[in-house]
Amino acid sequence: MDIIKLNQVLIMNSEEFKGEKKSLYEYEKKDIFIADINGNFIQSEDDFIEQTQNIFRFPSDCHNNWDGYIDWMTDLDWLHKKGYVLIIRNFTQLLSRNIIAKRNIMDILIGNVLPFWQWEIERCIVDGKRKPFILILVD
């Protein structure tokens, strides 16, 4: 499956992910940034922001602020990559006690980050070029 040409959300069980894992990590050689986080360790919105800002190496801290988080996730220039993959393993466990916060995170990723990389970048950034951003949810 050539997922890198697409901007989408993929939902997989752990067996399916195992089957795709080798080909997925081959994309790193093609200059695609792969971020892999574990939902078991994210039980608050602050945990999510902190983990993702560390993995994506934000130039400065968001201070657990969603506006700052969205700004950095719709920039990512400092990574110098041709595309991005965010893998959330153990997705069911992510914010398992706070479904509203989980929904908020998914709304931000699916409603802000994915559309930005798919088409908004061309309208918002001078010489902005579309890049794939794939969100993979694994259970």
C-alpha positions in Angstrom: 0.0 0.0 0.0 1.4 3.4 -0.9 0.0 5.4 1.9 2.4 8.3 1.5 0.6 9.7 -1.5 -2.5 10.2 0.6 -3.6 12.5 3.4 -5.8 10.3 5.5 -6.6 8.5 8.8 -5.8 4.8 8.8 -7.2 2.6 11.5 -5.4 -0.7 12.0 -5.3 -3.5 14.6 -1.9 -4.5 15.8 -1.6 -7.4 13.4 -2.4 -5.2 10.4 0.2 -2.7 11.7 2.8 -5.4 12.0 2.3 -6.3 8.4 2.6 -2.6 7.3 5.4 -1.7 9.7 8.4 -2.6 7.6 7.1 -0.8 4.5 6.0 2.1 6.6 9.5 2.6 8.0 11.0 2.3 4.5 9.4 5.8 4.0 11.9 7.3 6.4 14.5 6.6 3.7 12.4 8.6 1.4 12.5 11.7 3.7 9.2 11.1 5.5 9.1 12.0 9.2 7.6 9.2 11.3 6.3 10.0 14.8 5.2 7.1 17.0 3.5 7.6 20.3 1.9 5.2 22.8 -1.7 6.0 23.9 -1.0 4.1 27.1 1.0 7.0 28.4 -1.4 9.8 27.4 -4.1 10.4 29.9 -4.6 14.2 29.5 -4.5 16.8 26.8 -1.3 18.1 28.3 0.3 14.7 28.0 -0.6 14.6 24.3 0.7 18.1 23.6 3.9 17.4 25.5 4.6 14.0 23.8 3.9 15.2 20.3 5.8 18.5 20.7 8.8 16.5 21.9 8.6 13.9 19.0 8.1 16.6 16.4 10.8 18.7 18.0 8.9 21.9 18.2 11.3 24.9 18.2 9.6 26.2 21.4 7.2 24.9 24.0 3.4 25.3 23.4 2.8 25.7 27.1 -0.1 23.3 26.7 -1.9 25.7 24.4 -3.9 24.3 21.5 -3.4 27.4 19.3 0.4 27.1 19.7 0.2 23.4 19.0 -1.8 23.9 15.8 0.6 26.6 14.7 3.6 24.2 15.1 1.8 21.2 13.6 1.0 23.3 10.5 4.5 24.4 10.1 7.1 21.6 10.7 9.6 23.4 8.4 12.5 22.8 10.7 12.2 19.0 10.1 13.0 19.5 6.3 10.8 16.5 5.3 8.7 15.6 2.4 5.8 14.3 4.5 4.7 13.2 7.9 3.2 10.1 9.6 1.8 10.2 13.1 1.2 6.8 14.6 -0.8 6.5 17.8 -0.5 3.0 19.2 -2.9 1.7 21.8 -5.4 4.2 20.5 -8.2 2.8 22.7 -6.1 3.6 25.8 -5.4 7.2 24.7 -7.4 9.4 27.1 -9.5 6.3 28.0 -11.0 8.2 30.9 -11.7 11.4 29.1 -13.6 10.9 25.8 -14.2 14.6 25.4 -10.5 15.4 25.4 -9.9 12.5 23.0 -12.5 13.9 20.7 -10.9 17.3 20.9 -7.5 15.9 19.9 -9.0 14.0 17.0 -10.9 17.1 15.9 -7.7 19.1 15.9 -5.7 16.5 14.0 -8.4 15.6 11.5 -10.1 19.1 11.2 -7.0 21.3 11.3 -3.7 19.5 10.7 -4.7 17.1 7.9 -6.6 19.7 5.8 -3.7 22.1 6.2 -1.2 19.7 4.6 -3.6 18.5 2.0 -4.7 21.8 0.5 -4.7 24.8 2.8 -0.9 25.2 2.7 -1.1 26.4 -0.9 -3.5 29.2 0.1 -1.8 30.2 3.4 1.9 30.0 2.7 3.8 31.7 -0.1 5.2 29.0 -2.3 3.6 26.4 0.1 3.6 22.9 -1.3 1.2 20.1 -0.3 2.8 17.3 1.7 1.3 14.0 2.9 0.3 13.8 6.5 -1.0 10.4 7.5 -2.5 9.6 10.9 -2.4 5.9 11.8 -4.5 4.8 14.8 -3.5 1.3 16.0 -5.2 -1.0 18.5 
